[in-house]
Amino acid sequence: MSTKSARPGSRLWPLKSALLNLGLGGLGVLPLHFGWSFLHDHPLAALGVTSPAPNDVDDGAMAAVVLVVVLTLPMLGAFVLANVLAADTAGFPQRHWGLAVLMFLLPTMAATLWPSAAAELFPPW
């Protein structure tokens, strides 16, 4: 038995991990959506797996690459850094990564599957 799992309060790690990653996932909805849009409209469309958005054909991939690099990659870096630091300080076990990824992607999946509900929660100003 490792000393990390024997810390007081370590049985609360699923709740702590879920709250941390739901918060990060809420902040990451827009960057992750841009990342998914890039994958959907460019590489997956070139492979024939999906069809590109009709209004994105003329722009090319450069604008999308810039958005992915500027928004999505730093968000993914913040996700990894926050979870590594939390695992070290709060004593999360190695198996917390599955829950972390699921909770991080949950807000983006919900906003993608139910866009009208997301628009009610976050109305355009």
N, C-alpha and C positions, 0 to 999 in steps of 0.2 A: 504494500500500500504506500503510495507516495505521500509526501507531506503536504502537497498542494490539495489533495482531495480530503485531507483530514482537518483542514482549517475550519474554524467555527463559521457557521453560516454558508458553508460551501454547498449545502443542499438547495440553496436558492439560486444556483448558477443558471438553471434554465430561464427563470424569470428575469434575471439580470441581463442575460444574453439576448433574450427576446426584446426587452425594452430598449437596450442599446441599438440593436439592429433594426427595429421598427422605426426608431428615430432617424437613424442614418438612411433607411429606405425611404422615409417620407421626404427627406431632403434630396434624395437621389432620383425621385420620379422623373423629373425633366431630363437630367443627364442620361439616365438609363433608357428613357424613351428615344432620345436622339441616337444612342448606340444601337438600339433595336431597329430604328428606322433606317440607319445606314446599312446594317446587315441585310435588312429586308429589301431595300431598293437597289443595292449595288452588288455585293458578292453573291448573295443567294439568287438574285434575279439573273445574274450572268450565268449561273449554273442551271437555271431553269426550274429551280425549286419554288420560287415565288415570282410574282409579276411586279414590276416597279410601279410606283405611284405615277399616274399620268401627268401630274403637274410637276414632277421632279426630273423628267427626262432631259429637259434643256439645260439644267443647271450643271450637270456633270457631278463627279464625285468629290471634287476638291473642297467645295463648301462643306459637304458632309464630313469629310476627313478632318477639316479644321475644327468643326463642332465636336466631333468625337474626341480628338486629342485634347482640346481645351476644356471640355466639360466632363466627359465620361471617364477618361483615364484618371484624372485627379480624384474623382468620386470613388472609383474602385480602389485607388491607393489609400484614401482615407478609411475605407471599409476595412482593408487588410490591416493597416496600422492600428486602428482603434481596437480591432479584435485581438491582435497580437499583444498589445499593451494590456487589455482587459484580461486576457488569459494569464499573463504574467502576474498582474497585481491582484486580481480577484480569484485566481486559482481555478479558472475554467478547465475542465478536462479536454483532451484532444477531440472528443466526440462532439464538442459544442459547435464545430464548423458546419455541420449539416443544418442544425437549427439556425445558425447565424445566416447562412446563405438563403434559407427559406424565408426568414423574417425580413431580410434585406430586400428580397425581390417581391414580397407580398404586396406592398403599396403600389408598385409599378404594374404588377399583374392585375390588381384590382382596377387601377385607373385605365388600363388597356381594355379589360373585359367589360367594364361598366363606365364608359366615358361620361354618360349623363349624370351618374351619381358623383363622379369626381368633379364635374362642373358645378354641381350644387354645393359641394363641400368647399371648393375653392373657386368662387365666382370671379370672372374677369373684371378687373376694376375699371 
